Amino acid sequence: MNTKRLVLLAFLSIILTVQEELLTFLPNIQLTVFLLVLYSKKLKCHETLLIITLHVLLDNLFLGSFNLYYTPFMWIGWALIPLCSHTIFKKIDDSLKLAFTGVLYSFLYSWTFMIASVLNLNVSILSYFLADIVFELLLAISSFLSILWLYEPCSKVFDRFL
């Protein structure tokens, strides 16, 4: 990997982290799933996993958490996107189909936190799920719409940089 590629990956990690921090005032409204889908489709799997690792580290630095219950689950939840994009959803390039995969990724990411919360807080899965379902739906809707509306134009811009 050359210096130019490393700088690109660092820059993409910063974009991922900054947009999430800028949108924290809106509950579960973010462009993270959209960006990870875009990165997964345009970059190699290990490059996207590197971006995710840096993002998780930066996100936890900003939040001051680095909780051993949540940090690994955050990484796993986000890592599912490039892993699935490079395997089972490899041939999907249509923005509508990608938007539906974004809904799936949103729920999978949320459910990884359900596991961590149940273990950490000692609450029942049903209680957590019922308390979190509205936020899961918000993340799924924002992921669906952002991929549907932004994937194609951003994909064209991304191709010019690569």
C-alpha atoms as one frame of an Amber mdcrd trajectory, in Angstrom:
protein
   0.000   0.000   0.000   1.501   3.304  -1.050   1.451   6.624   0.791  -1.285
   8.075  -1.403  -3.572   5.140  -0.610  -2.871   5.414   3.147  -3.686   9.128
   3.083  -6.924   8.356   1.218  -7.923   5.746   3.814  -7.105   8.150   6.663
  -9.139  10.894   4.999 -12.114   8.536   4.500 -11.879   7.520   8.173 -11.994
  11.170   9.208 -15.036  11.821   7.005 -16.784   8.813   8.544 -16.040   9.930
  12.089 -16.720  13.650  11.641 -20.108  13.186   9.971 -21.182  10.891  12.793
 -20.075  13.385  15.436 -21.751  16.291  13.615 -25.052  14.410  13.511 -25.036
  13.228  17.147 -27.764  15.717  18.039 -30.132  13.633  15.884 -30.806  10.211
  17.438 -29.505   7.467  15.113 -29.643   9.707  12.052 -26.268   9.327  10.391
 -24.521   8.598   7.123 -22.285   5.869   8.549 -24.024   2.921   6.897 -24.145
   4.778   3.572 -20.448   5.631   3.702 -19.435   2.117   4.710 -21.501   0.661
   1.873 -19.847   3.100  -0.548 -16.355   2.350   0.805 -17.049  -1.389   0.712
 -18.082  -1.244  -2.922 -15.169   0.935  -4.014 -12.280  -0.338  -1.877 -10.797
  -3.685  -0.976 -12.278  -5.431   2.053  -9.133  -5.066   4.168  -8.984  -1.335
   3.375 -12.547  -0.813   4.557 -11.810  -2.868   7.680  -8.834  -0.585   8.338
 -11.106   2.464   7.996 -13.568   0.859  10.422 -10.828   0.142  12.939  -9.635
   3.740  12.853 -13.218   5.003  13.034 -14.039   2.856  16.071 -10.878   4.038
  17.837 -11.593   7.705  17.042 -15.271   7.404  17.933 -14.437   5.873  21.289
 -11.805   8.558  21.926 -14.413  11.277  21.346 -16.991   9.534  23.507 -14.433
   8.567  26.125 -15.825   5.068  26.397 -13.442   2.290  25.298 -15.717  -0.045
  27.186 -14.692  -3.653  26.640 -18.345  -4.592  26.348 -19.204  -2.135  23.597
 -16.053  -1.393  21.573 -15.593  -4.909  20.121 -19.299  -5.126  19.324 -19.138
  -1.740  17.581 -16.264  -2.993  15.434 -18.055  -6.273  14.661 -21.294  -4.451
  13.780 -19.559  -2.149  11.314 -17.259  -4.901   9.973 -20.289  -6.878   8.848
 -20.820  -4.327   6.067 -17.585  -4.883   4.108 -17.546  -8.589   4.924 -21.037
  -9.072   3.491 -20.440  -6.620   0.624 -17.437  -8.598  -0.547 -19.131 -11.991
  -0.210 -22.905 -12.544  -0.208 -23.828  -9.105  -1.646 -20.842  -8.882  -3.995
 -22.889  -8.598  -7.191 -25.329  -5.965  -5.931 -24.587  -2.531  -7.412 -28.093
  -1.100  -7.870 -28.748   1.733  -5.407 -32.246   0.454  -4.531 -30.947  -3.016
  -3.688 -28.034  -1.493  -1.791 -30.520   0.652   0.149 -32.304  -2.508   1.287
 -28.982  -4.029   2.341 -28.436  -0.807   4.302 -31.609  -1.548   6.255 -30.287
  -5.024   7.024 -26.898  -3.621   8.102 -28.630  -1.099  10.361 -30.485  -3.828
  12.196 -27.433  -6.087  12.393 -25.372  -3.239  13.834 -28.092  -2.426  16.368
 -28.435  -6.052  17.369 -24.720  -6.369  18.072 -25.218  -3.648  20.664 -28.176
  -5.552  22.036 -25.826  -8.427  22.853 -23.376  -6.086  24.587 -26.126  -4.321
  26.539 -27.751  -7.536  27.699 -24.376  -8.769  28.940 -23.330  -5.460  30.482
 -26.588  -4.160  31.939 -28.104  -7.505  32.819 -31.442  -6.669  31.170 -33.647
  -9.007  29.214 -33.332  -9.090  25.426 -37.019  -8.301  25.008 -36.830  -5.244
  27.282 -33.835  -3.897  25.440 -35.361  -4.596  22.035 -38.622  -2.844  22.920
 -36.777   0.179  24.290 -34.497   0.369  21.243 -36.827  -0.457  18.335 -37.634
   3.186  17.523 -33.918   4.032  17.323 -33.254   0.955  15.184 -36.001   2.054
  12.797 -34.560   5.583  12.613 -31.135   4.192  11.721 -32.669   1.857   9.122
 -34.714   4.654   7.514 -31.795   7.099   7.427 -29.548   4.382   5.966 -32.110
   3.442   3.325 -32.727   7.025   2.216 -29.088   8.099   2.259 -28.016   5.102
   0.146 -30.947   5.519  -2.214 -30.330   9.228  -2.772 -26.552   9.545  -2.412
 -24.959   6.298  -3.550 -24.966   6.859  -7.328 -23.743  10.484  -7.344 -21.116
   9.818  -4.670 -20.044   6.646  -6.445 -19.297   8.639  -9.604 -17.282  11.205
  -7.644 -15.461   8.426  -5.792 -14.527   6.757  -9.093 -12.875   9.988 -10.265
 -10.649  10.049  -7.169  -9.642   6.423  -7.600
